[in-house]
Amino acid sequence: MNTLLQEKTALVTGAGRGIGAATARVLAQHGARVIVSDLDPVTAQATAQEICARGGAARALEWNVADFPRIPEKVAQAASFWGRIDILVNAAGITGTAAIEDITPEGWDRMMNIDLKALFFCTQAVFTRMKAQNYGKIVNISSLAALRGGRSSDASYAAAKAGVLNLTKCFALQGAPFQITANAVCPGNILTPMARDLSWSQKDPKSYIPLGRYGEAQDVANAVLFYASSLSDYVTGDAMNVNGGLYM
Ligand SMILES: NC(=O)c1ccc[n+]([C@@H]2O[C@H](COP(=O)([O-])OP(=O)(O)OC[C@H]3O[C@@H](n4cnc5c(N)ncnc54)[C@H](O)[C@@H]3O)[C@@H](O)[C@H]2O)c1
């Protein structure tokens, strides 16, 4: 076991599968105690059990991040496992594939609630604790769509993920006096369960991705590890592209 994150506690949302689960595994491999939270308690439990079976420390937490009134209670529950939260990774999210003319006000609100508003209020609740301990690492999962617009994912998703990049800078600016860093990772086309719904997953990656393959959840988790660790202590308000060269 690597000791890069020894004595650190990480809370990862959306960690039942995909990028969140890979992130929980990587942080645990580097010594962090991980709270594996997800809307789906079964997958959260499975990820936590897998980490523990490999000698890591993990606890599962059922948590719908868009249940706004319960956010303070859920963050308090997460903090109670090991007494603090040093690292917050906001990976919970949904996507959509509606064309511009098919987006409804209800669909728009659902996207904003889960991908943007929930990320803000979950971070707000953890931010207060990080300020009190004068230490924190916030890592937000944005998207390539935040930079170039939504093509296979819809416009509300792209707008929410662009908002995530701006919120990352707000947390970075207001967290800096308290040694809290906030950074984002912008994944390109990553093969996770979410990708099954997106048209790009049917294409040959060699035909359009410079590195000739789709990303794995682990590729994104490795970038999160950098921002979650002391390796990035002098980096804040930043965003890293993990896309095989797709955005150049
Ligand atoms: N897969 C990609 O190509 C890609 C590209 C760019 C960005 N992303 C982003 O990465 C993040 C993870 O995506 P993924 O590909 O692993 O997707 P995924 O669908 O495989 O996993 C998302 C996880 O989030 C959970 N979740 C959804 N809504 C939730 C809620 N309200 N509360 C708590 N948990 C909730 C799901 O249960 C699931 O376990 C998302 O924010 C997504 O937008 C993914």
The ligand as an ORCA input file, in Angstrom:
! r2SCAN-3c Opt
* xyz 0 1
  N     -18.064      8.639    -18.663
  C     -17.684      9.732    -19.321
  O     -17.333      9.682    -20.513
  C     -17.663     11.062    -18.622
  C     -17.145     12.153    -19.328
  C     -17.103     13.387    -18.706
  C     -17.561     13.544    -17.406
  N     -18.072     12.469    -16.747
  C     -18.554     12.712    -15.399
  O     -17.955     11.829    -14.492
  C     -18.822     11.606    -13.380
  C     -18.994     10.110    -13.183
  O     -19.550      9.596    -14.374
  P     -19.483      8.054    -14.772
  O     -19.126      8.000    -16.207
  O     -18.694      7.313    -13.784
  O     -21.039      7.720    -14.660
  P     -21.813      6.463    -14.037
  O     -23.227      6.663    -14.456
  O     -21.132      5.229    -14.439
  O     -21.666      6.683    -12.465
  C     -22.301      7.764    -11.830
  C     -22.600      7.383    -10.403
  O     -23.247      8.517     -9.801
  C     -24.350      8.052     -9.050
  N     -25.363      9.082     -8.936
  C     -26.182      9.572     -9.902
  N     -27.031     10.461     -9.397
  C     -26.748     10.551     -8.070
  C     -27.299     11.279     -6.984
  N     -28.332     12.111     -7.175
  N     -26.751     11.129     -5.758
  C     -25.705     10.294     -5.565
  N     -25.172      9.547     -6.537
  C     -25.684      9.677     -7.778
  C     -24.855      6.833     -9.808
  O     -25.643      5.984     -8.952
  C     -23.562      6.197    -10.265
  O     -23.064      5.273     -9.333
  C     -20.125     12.320    -13.705
  O     -20.147     13.570    -13.053
  C     -20.034     12.505    -15.207
  O     -20.779     13.603    -15.660
  C     -18.136     11.232    -17.319
*
